[in-house]
Amino acid sequence: MRNASTPLDTGPSGTVCESIRPLLGTFVTIGVRGLERAPAEAAIAKGFAAIERVHSLMSFHSADSDLARVNRAASGRSVRVAPETFAVLELAHTVSKFSSGVFDVTVAPLLVARGILPPPAQTDANVFTSNARPPDPEACWSDVLLEPPDTVRIRRPLWIDLGGIAKGFAVDLAASEMALAETASWQINAGGDLRVGGPTTQLIALKVPVLASPTLTRDMRPFIELKNGSLASSACSETPVHFLGHDHAVIVAPGFVSVVAKQCAIADALTKVVLAKGKQSESVLAAFDASAYFYSPEAGWWISGNKFA
């Protein structure tokens, strides 16, 4: 990690082809450098098509998404989902297991109850006090049963929200679908969840919020050197948006984290684990070959690992 006063070449010379679209509840930017415009634009189109597919399959809001169908399913009923949805649920299950349930995609009822998410599609807005099927307050990630290659069953009524991992997965899928040559440099950025590739090292600014570091000036902003890897960031404030999966406690201690990993989905999910566990997340980061850059007002910076930074 370095500050802005240390220059670094951020990409090869040549024309940059870039496009931006509103997707995944944010703005997604895909940029390619080192190719002629026609193949660059074709690759970018493939990338956006992949992201749009994830957006469609895993939306918490859309009544016909895979996620909505699972959230409406009766206990024990099998629901067939797309390969992409199954892959995300598998990855979420793995992160939940390694983090002892700190990461848990079934915390959606908490987010709904606090107004962070709207009620799931086609459910009563007053589900907590109505006769509509409410989620079991004891349900957790281990109640989501995955049966390869494409079937999901739930042991207890629950609501899943994939907002903590699907955005990163969409970035990974876009990178895979673009299938760019190693000589091309590229970046996919979905609201701060990003992946870069190509022969050069790219300099990525960490958008540390004022709450985490009010004394940072423009020249002191931290940067990470990233090559053929992914980065995701998240922050906590006095307004809770993150919850511990295993006991549903609210994470309110101010802090900021960026996680670097090969896969953006892994980086995305692990930001929540680091915010919850701080230095105690080191073993989880190591399990996924990931690095963390964590800031808290009380302790300053803590950096774990350096494999991809």
C-alpha positions in Angstrom: 0.0 0.0 0.0 1.3 3.5 -0.9 0.1 7.0 -0.9 -0.7 9.3 -3.9 2.7 10.9 -3.8 4.3 7.6 -5.2 3.7 7.4 -8.9 3.1 4.2 -10.7 2.4 3.3 -14.4 -1.3 2.4 -14.4 -1.5 0.8 -17.8 0.0 0.4 -21.2 -0.1 3.0 -23.8 -2.9 2.9 -26.3 -6.6 3.8 -26.7 -8.9 3.0 -23.9 -12.3 1.6 -24.8 -14.7 2.1 -21.9 -18.4 1.8 -21.2 -20.6 2.3 -18.1 -24.1 1.0 -17.3 -26.5 1.0 -14.3 -26.6 -2.6 -13.0 -26.5 -4.5 -9.7 -27.8 -1.4 -7.8 -24.7 0.6 -8.8 -22.9 1.8 -11.9 -20.7 -0.8 -13.6 -17.7 0.3 -15.7 -15.8 -1.9 -18.1 -12.6 -0.6 -19.7 -10.2 -2.3 -22.1 -6.8 -1.1 -23.3 -4.4 -2.6 -25.8 -6.9 -3.8 -28.4 -8.4 -2.4 -31.6 -11.8 -0.7 -30.9 -14.0 -3.4 -32.6 -12.7 -6.4 -30.5 -12.6 -4.3 -27.4 -16.2 -3.3 -27.8 -17.2 -6.9 -28.5 -15.5 -8.0 -25.3 -17.1 -5.3 -23.3 -20.6 -6.3 -24.6 -19.9 -9.9 -23.5 -18.9 -8.6 -20.1 -22.1 -6.6 -19.6 -24.2 -9.5 -20.9 -22.8 -11.7 -18.1 -23.4 -9.0 -15.5 -27.0 -8.5 -16.7 -27.6 -12.3 -16.3 -26.4 -12.2 -12.7 -28.5 -9.2 -12.1 -31.6 -11.0 -13.4 -31.0 -14.3 -11.7 -30.1 -13.1 -8.2 -32.2 -10.0 -7.7 -33.8 -9.8 -4.3 -36.5 -7.5 -5.7 -37.5 -9.3 -8.9 -40.4 -11.7 -8.5 -39.2 -14.1 -11.2 -35.5 -14.3 -10.2 -34.0 -17.6 -9.0 -33.4 -16.0 -5.6 -37.1 -15.0 -5.3 -38.2 -18.5 -6.1 -36.0 -19.9 -3.4 -37.2 -17.4 -0.9 -40.8 -18.3 -1.6 -40.1 -22.1 -1.4 -41.8 -24.2 1.2 -39.5 -26.1 3.6 -38.2 -29.3 1.9 -39.3 -28.3 -1.6 -36.6 -28.6 -4.3 -36.0 -25.5 -6.5 -33.9 -25.8 -9.6 -31.7 -22.8 -10.3 -29.3 -21.6 -13.0 -25.7 -22.8 -12.8 -24.6 -19.2 -11.9 -27.0 -19.0 -8.9 -25.9 -22.5 -7.7 -22.3 -21.5 -7.9 -22.8 -18.3 -5.9 -24.7 -20.3 -3.2 -22.0 -22.9 -3.1 -19.3 -20.2 -2.7 -21.4 -18.4 0.0 -21.7 -21.8 1.9 -17.9 -22.2 1.8 -17.3 -18.7 3.2 -19.9 -19.3 5.9 -18.3 -22.5 6.9 -14.7 -21.1 7.1 -16.0 -18.0 9.0 -18.0 -20.1 11.5 -21.2 -18.5 10.2 -20.1 -14.9 10.5 -20.9 -14.6 6.8 -24.5 -15.7 6.2 -26.7 -14.9 3.3 -29.8 -15.6 5.3 -29.7 -12.4 7.3 -32.1 -10.8 4.8 -35.0 -10.6 7.4 -32.8 -8.3 9.5 -32.2 -6.0 6.5 -35.9 -6.0 5.7 -36.9 -5.3 9.3 -34.6 -2.3 9.4 -35.7 -0.9 6.1 -32.4 -1.6 4.3 -34.1 -3.9 1.9 -37.8 -4.0 0.8 -39.7 -7.1 1.6 -39.0 -10.0 -0.9 -41.0 -10.0 -4.1 -44.7 -11.2 -3.7 -44.7 -11.2 0.1 -46.8 -9.1 2.5 -45.0 -5.8 3.4 -46.2 -6.6 7.0 -44.9 -10.2 6.9 -43.7 -10.0 10.5 -47.2 -9.5 11.8 -49.3 -11.1 9.1 -50.4 -14.6 8.1 -47.9 -14.6 5.2 -45.0 -17.2 5.5 -42.5 -15.5 7.7 -38.8 -16.5 7.9 -37.8 -18.7 10.8 -35.7 -16.4 13.1 -33.4 -19.4 13.8 -32.7 -20.2 10.2 -29.2 -19.8 9.0 -26.8 -20.6 6.2 -26.7 -24.3 7.0 -30.5 -24.6 6.4 -29.7 -23.9 2.7 -29.2 -27.4 1.2 -27.4 -27.6 -2.1 -27.8 -30.7 -4.3 -25.5 -30.6 -7.4 -25.8 -29.8 -10.1 -28.6 -27.3 -9.8 -31.1 -27.9 -7.0 -31.6 -26.0 -3.8 -33.8 -27.0 -0.8 -34.3 -25.2 2.5 -34.8 -26.9 5.8 -36.7 -23.9 7.4 -38.4 -20.9 5.9 -35.8 -18.2 5.3 -34.9 -15.3 3.1 -31.6 -15.1 1.3 -29.9 -11.9 0.1 -26.9 -12.3 -2.1 -26.0 -8.6 -2.1 -22.8 -9.4 -0.2 -21.3 -11.7 -2.8 -23.2 -11.7 -6.1 -21.8 -8.4 -7.2 -18.3 -9.8 -7.0 -19.4 -12.9 -8.7 -20.8 -10.9 -11.6 -17.5 -9.2 -12.0 -15.7 -12.6 -12.1 -18.2 -13.9 -14.6 -17.8 -10.9 -16.8 -14.0 -11.3 -16.8 -14.4 -15.0 -17.8 -16.9 -14.2 -20.6 -14.7 -11.5 -22.0 -11.8 -14.0 -22.4 -9.3 -11.3 -23.3 -5.8 -12.0 -24.5 -3.0 -11.7 -21.9 -1.6 -8.7 -23.8 -4.7 -6.6 -23.2 -5.2 -4.6 -20.0 -8.7 -4.4 -18.6 -10.7 -3.4 -15.5 -14.3 -4.2 -14.4 -15.6 -2.0 -11.6 -19.0 -2.6 -10.1 -19.3 0.2 -7.5 -15.9 -0.5 -6.0 -15.9 -4.3 -6.4 -13.4 -4.6 -9.2 -11.1 -7.0 -11.1 -8.2 -6.1 -13.2 -6.2 -8.1 -15.7 -3.3 -7.8 -18.2 0.4 -7.4 -18.2 0.6 -4.2 -16.1 0.1 -3.3 -12.5 -2.8 -1.0 -11.9 -2.9 1.6 -9.1 -6.2 1.4 -7.2 -7.3 4.2 -4.8 -8.9 3.1 -1.6 -12.0 5.2 -1.0 -11.6 5.5 2.7 -14.7 7.3 4.1 -14.4 10.3 6.4 -15.8 8.3 9.3 -12.8 6.0 9.1 -10.0 8.5 8.6 -11.0 12.2 9.0 -7.4 13.3 8.9 -6.6 11.9 5.4 -5.7 14.5 2.8 -5.7 14.1 -0.9 -1.9 13.4 -0.9 -2.3 10.8 1.8 -5.0 8.7 0.2 -3.9 5.0 0.3 -3.4 3.2 -3.0 -3.0 -0.5 -3.7 -0.9 -1.9 -6.5 -3.0 -4.6 -8.2 -2.2 -7.0 -11.0 -4.4 -9.8 -12.3 -6.5 -9.7 -9.1 -9.6 -8.4 -7.4 -10.4 -5.9 -4.8 -13.6 -5.1 -2.8 -14.2 -2.6 0.0 -16.8 -2.0 2.7 -17.3 0.2 5.7 -19.3 0.4 8.9 -20.8 3.4 10.5 -23.3 4.3 13.2 -26.0 3.4 10.8 -25.8 -0.4 10.7 -26.0 -2.2 7.4 -23.9 -5.3 8.3 -24.8 -8.1 10.7 -23.1 -11.1 12.2 -24.6 -14.2 10.7 -24.2 -16.6 13.6 -26.0 -14.4 16.3 -27.5 -11.6 14.2 -25.6 -8.9 16.2 -25.3 -5.5 14.5 -21.8 -4.5 13.4 -21.6 -0.8 14.4 -17.9 -0.2 15.3 -16.7 2.3 12.7 -14.2 0.8 10.3 -13.2 0.4 6.7 -11.7 -2.6 4.8 -10.5 -3.5 1.4 -9.8 -7.1 0.6 -7.6 -8.3 -2.2 -8.1 -11.8 -3.7 -7.9 -13.6 -7.0 -11.7 -13.8 -7.3 -13.8 -10.7 -6.8 -16.7 -12.8 -5.2 -14.2 -13.9 -2.5 -13.0 -10.4 -1.9 -16.6 -9.2 -1.7 -17.7 -11.7 0.8 -14.6 -11.4 3.0 -15.0 -7.7 3.5 -18.0 -8.5 5.8 -15.9 -11.1 7.7 -13.1 -8.7 8.3 -15.5 -5.9 9.4 -17.0 -8.3 11.9 -13.9 -10.0 13.2 -11.0 -7.6 12.6 -7.6 -9.2 13.3 -9.4 -12.5 14.2 -10.3 -12.9 10.5 -6.6 -13.6 9.6 -7.1 -17.4 9.4 -10.2 -17.0 7.2 -8.2 -14.7 4.9 -5.4 -17.2 4.7 -7.8 -20.0 3.8 -8.8 -18.0 0.7 -5.3 -16.6 -0.1 -6.6 -13.1 0.5 -5.2 -9.9 1.9 -7.0 -7.3 4.0 -6.4 -3.6 4.5 -8.4 -2.7 7.6 -8.7 0.8 9.2 -10.3 1.7 12.5 -10.1 5.1 14.1 -8.9 3.6 17.4 -6.1 1.3 16.0 -5.2 2.8 12.6 -4.3 0.4 9.8 -4.0 -3.3 10.0 -2.7 -5.2 7.0 -3.0 -9.0 6.8 -1.3 -11.0 4.0 0.4 -9.7 0.9 0.0 -12.4 -1.7 -1.8 -10.4 -4.4 -1.2 -6.8 -3.3 
